[in-house]
Each structure stands twice: as structure tokens, then as C-alpha cells.
Amino acid sequence: MRHHSPVMSSDQRPHRKPAGKQQISPILGDSLEVIEMYHREKAAVLEKSLQQLNLLENAREIAFICREVMIIREKISEILKRKFHA
């Protein structure tokens, strides 16, 4: 029995706007610490799912997850900048 990864297939993924034209997603949460922890946990889940994928069979999924992790890390970086410069 094959288990499906938590990553959406290319047909299920929402279409993204070109780089530079993406809207900033609204931030939900009480504090920067809560938001930061949310993004860190999300990145950890994605990184863990990478361990279960095979490069030869799941190259597109791996590329998608890597892009998502990079986006999340950028958000964490922005949060840390706001947190320490406020």
C-alpha cells in the first residue's frame, strides 16, 4: 500500500502570481512569537516530509516543498526583523 505525501499534486496546487506580484498573506495571531512558532512548525513538517520522498520518483514534489520552505524561512526572517527592530 502506498501512502500519499501531504503535498498537493500539480493539479491541486493553487496557481501563484509571478514573483514580485504576490500579495502578502494576512497574518493571524496574537503576537510575533505565535506567528514565528507557526511558521517554524510548518517548515518542520515540510522538511520531515522531504525525508520520505525519492528524488527519482518525486522530483516535482521535492522542488515544490523546497520552494515552500524557502518562502517560510523568508517570512520568519521578516518576523525576526520586526520583532527586534520594534
C-alpha positions, 0 to 999 in steps of 0.5 A: 500500500502506498501512502500519499505525501501531504503535498498537493499534486500539480493539479491541486496546487493553487496557481501563484502570481509571478514573483514580485506580484504576490500579495502578502498573506494576512497574518493571524495571531496574537503576537510575533512569537505565535506567528514565528512558532507557526511558521517554524512548525510548518517548515518542520513538517515540510522538511520531515516530509522531504525525508520520505520522498525519492528524488527519482520518483518525486522530483516535482514534489521535492522542488515544490516543498523546497520552494515552500520552505524557502518562502517560510524561512523568508517570512520568519526572517521578516518576523525576526526583523520586526520583532527586534527592530520594534 
